[in-house]
Amino acid sequence: MTYDAILLISFGGPEGPEDVMPFLENVLRGKNVPRQRLEAVAEHYFQFGGKSPINDQNRSLLAALRSELERKGPQLPVYWGNRNWHPMLSDTLAKMKAEGVRRALALVTSAYSSYSSCRQYLENIAQARTAAGEGAPIIDKIRVFYNHPLYIAAVVENVQEALVRIGPERRPSAHVVYTAHSIPISMAQNCKYSEQLVEASRLVSAQAGRTPDPLVFQSRSGPPTQPWLGPDILEHLREVAAQGEARDVVIVPIGFVSDHMEVVYDLDTEARALSDELGLNMIRAACVGTHPKFIAMICELIRERVDPEPKRRSLGSMGASHDVCPEGCCPVTSTARPKSL
């Protein structure tokens, strides 16, 4: 396949206090969420000056990706559009159309399959193309990469770097736990999100020379009566402290590509405060971000789509994911639609 450009698509985040409420209203458009909940989440952003770290991290990702493509090819322009804040995806597609882009390959900042992390982005792309009108570029999406060798290698190195921060005498007894964004169980039943997370966690532990480490979840929202994936990271930390077998806990946010708000607030703020209260030394491993192996993986996946004889690398028994999502893949019902921010 021939492509004219690469398109980075991400969630987006506010850049200052005046952006917070409009951003959250974009996130929740069409969803019946109480104003009180909206204001409570806004406070998370205000604690950080009203700015999410995600846009700056995407700028760094763009710079690293452009540099790698310039060195190793294919030498294509890289655009950026967000689901919920500027640069908005619809504006980016209009710009791409004006600049003559006919077909682009999109990288979505999620390694896993679910409605929120995959299909919803496909819907966003379709809506943005409609808004751009006739002649809007065709957008194909890079496959999910939770079991790609370079992705796993980048996470392994981040885990190892976190463990090195623990004294050698306590390192063998350190507790490692993986965490990912929770979703409603009714949504999880319609996709491979849970299975992919379990597999990625297993692959990282195996390559790090460890026995399998647990996977937990974070950042759930929605009514208490609606079951979401668990256990929650805070609940897990309480159990670790109660067992008394480990004084050091390494949290690996394997479900996240970058250290955005769900990481810096739910882990670096809430989980750290609880760990201090419980007497646990909490260390948070970095997300893959701009890790050289992660950037190399993105470029490999781009070349995979333009090479007439692609090498579709993956680890484990689940194999490389499909390039084109089947019709109706990762469906969601109105009751399962997540209201997370």
N, C-alpha and C positions, 0 to 999 in steps of 0.2 A: 504494500500500500504506500502511496505517495502522500506526504503531509507537507503543509506550508508553514506550520507553526506548532508550538507546544503551549498548552494552557494549564496553568496551576489554578485549581479550584479549592477554596477553603471555606471555613465557617464564617470568618470575619469577627471583628471585635471593635469596641469603641476606642477612640484615640484620645478622648478627654472627657471630663465630667458632663459637658453639654451633650455628648453623644450617647450616654448610657441608656437613658430611658427610650429614645428613639430606636436604638439598637435592640433593646429587649422587646420592644413592641414589634419590631420586624421578626424577631425569633418566634414570637408567640402569635403572629398574625393567623387568624382563623381558629385559634384555640381558646377555649373558655377557661382562662386562668385568673383567679382572683387578683385584684389590684394589690392586695396586701402581699401576696407571694412575689409579685413583680418588684415591689419596693424592697422586700427583704433581699432578693438576689442583687438588686442594684447596689445595696450596701457592700456586697462582696467587691464590686468594682471600685466603689468609692474608697475602700480601704487601700487601694493601689493607685490613688489619684485619678480614678475614673478611666484608666487606660488598661486594656487587656494587652498582654505581651504577644498575642498571636500575630498581629500584623507585622511587628518588627521581626519576628521569627520567620515569617513568610518572606520578608524582604531579604533576610540573610539566606534563606533557602533559594530564592530566585538568583541571587548573586553567585552562590556556589554552583547552582545548576548551569547557569549561563557560562561560567568559567570552564566547567567540565565539558560542556558541549562544544565550546570553542576549541578545546584541546583535542578531543577525541571524536567529535561529531555524533550525530549529524548536526550541521551548523544551521539551526533553525531559530527564528525569533521566539522568545518566551513571553507570554502574556499572563496576566493574573486577574482573576475575578472571584468575588466572595458571594456566599449565599445571603448574608445578613447585614453586611456593612461595606462601605467603600474601600476599594473599587468594586462596585456591584457587578455581578456577572452579566447582567443585561447590558450595562454600559460598555463592558469589555468586548462583548460580542458585536455590538454596534461599531466599535472602533476597529475590530478585526475585519469586519465586512468592508468598512470604508478603506482599509489598507490592502484590500484585495486577497485576504486569506480565504481559501475555499474549503480546506479541510484541515482540522487540527486534532492533535492527540492530547487528551486531558489526563493530568495527574490529580487525583483527589487525595487530600491529606488524611487518608484512613487506610489501614492495612487489611481491614476485615469487611465481611459481607453482612449487612443488615439493611433494613429500610432506611434508617437515619444515616448510615455511613456509606451507602451505595445507591440504592434505588432513588432516594429523595434527591440526590445530586443529579441523577439522570432526568428526573422530573424538572429540576431547576434548569438544566441545559435546554430541555424542550421548551420551557416557558421563555427563556432568554432568546432562543432562536425565533420564536413566534414574535416577540417584541421587536427583534431586529428586522423582521420582515423578509421579503423575497431576496434571495441571494445571501442569506445568513450562512456562515460556514457550517459545514457538517462537523460534529464533534464526536470522536470516538474516545472511549475511556480505557486507560491502562488497567490491566487486571489487578485484582487484589494480591498483595505480596507478603502475607503473613508468614509464609514458609519459604521465602526466597533465601538462598544461602547467604547473600550479603546483608540482608535485613537481620537475619538471625545473628550473624557475626557481629554486627554493630551493637545489637542489644547485649550480646555476651560480653563484649569489651566494656560496655557501660556498667554491667553487673560486677565485673572483675575490678574495675576502678573504684566502685563503691565499697567492695569488700576490703580493698587495700587500706581504706580509711579506718578500719578497725584494727586494733593491736593484734599482732600475730598470736598472742596467747589466747585471745577470745575469738579469733576469726573462725576456727572450726565449729564453734557452737552458735555462730550467728544464724539468725532466722531470716530466710529470704522469702518474700511473698510478692506475687505478681498482682497487679490491679488493672481493671478496665472499667469503662463507663457502663453502669447497669442499664438495662433496657427492660420493658415489660416482658414477663414470661410468655404472654400471648404473642408477642412479636418474635421472641427468640425461637419459638416453636416453628416459625415460618421461614427460618434462615439458618445459616451455618455459623453464625456469630460465635456461639458458645464453643462449638467443636473446634473452630479455627483458633480461638484463644487458648483452649486447652492444648492444642497441638503446638502452637508457637511457644507456650510456656515450657512444655515438655522438651522441645528441641533446644531451647536456650539452656535449661538445666543440664541436659545431656552433654552439650558442647562445652559447658563450663565445668564438667566433671563432677556434677552434683546429682544426688538422687532427686526425683521429682519434687518440686516445691509447689506450695498451694497457690491457687488462683482465687482472688476475691474481687469484689466490685465496689464501686463508689458512685457518688454524684446522682443517686436516684432522686426522682421527684414524682409528682402525681399523687393521687389520693392514697392514704394508707391502706385502703381496702383493695387496691390493685396490686397483685403480686409482681415483684420485679426480681431480677437475678440477684442472688446473694451467695455467701454472706457479705455483709458490708465490711469495709476495711476497719472502721472503728470498732465494730463488734469483734473482729478478728484480733485486733491489738489487745483488747481486754482479755481474750482467751489466752494469748501468748503470755501476757503478764501473769495471769492466774496459774498457768502451768509452771512458771518459774524456771524453765529450762534454758531460756535465752535472755541475755541482757541487751543484745544488739539486734535490731531489726532493719533489714534492707528492703525498702519498698521499690519495686520495679514497675513503673507505669507503662506496661507493655501495650496497653490499649490505646496509647496516645503517641502521635508522631512528634509533637512539640510540647513545650512546657507552658500550655495556655492556662486559662483561669481555673479549669477543673483540677489542674495539677498544683498551681501555686496557692490556691485557696484550700481546696479539699484535702490536699496532702501536706503541702509545706506550711499551712496555717493550722487547719483543724486537726489533722492526724498528728502533727508535731506537738501541738498543745496537749493532746491526750497522751502521747508517748511520754512527754515530760512529767505529766501527772502520775503516770503509771510506773515511772522509773526506768523507762526503756530508752536506750540510745538509738534514735531513729536516724537512718541515713537514706536519703532518697536518690536512687540512681537516675541519671539523666535520660531524657528521651533521645531518640535517634537524631532529631534536629537536623544539623548539617554534618553529621559524622561522615567522614570521607567514604566509608563503605556504603552508607545509605545513599549518598549522592551517586556513587558508581552504580548502585543497583538501579536507580531511576534511569540513568542513561542506558543501562543494559536493557531495561524493559522497553525503552523507546526504540532502541535498535532492533529488539525482538519483533517489533511491529512493522519495521521497514525492510527487514532482511527477508529475502525470498525463501530461505531455509533457516528459520529461527531455531535457536537453542533455548527451549523453555525450561529453565532450571528451577528446581524446587527440592525441598528436603522432606523426608517422612513419607508416609503411605498415602496421603491425601492427594498428592500430585499438584501440578500447576492448574490454577483456576482458569475458567473460560475467559476469552477476550470479550465476547458479546453476551450480555446477560439475557437469559431466556425471557420471553414475554411473561409477565406476572411474577418474576423472580422477587423474593423478599417482600411479599405483600404485607400490608398493614391494615387493620380495621380501625375504625374511629375510636374504639375503646382502648386499642393498643397503642395509639399514636403517642409517642413520648412528649412530655412537656418540659423536658430538661432544658436548662439554659447553659 
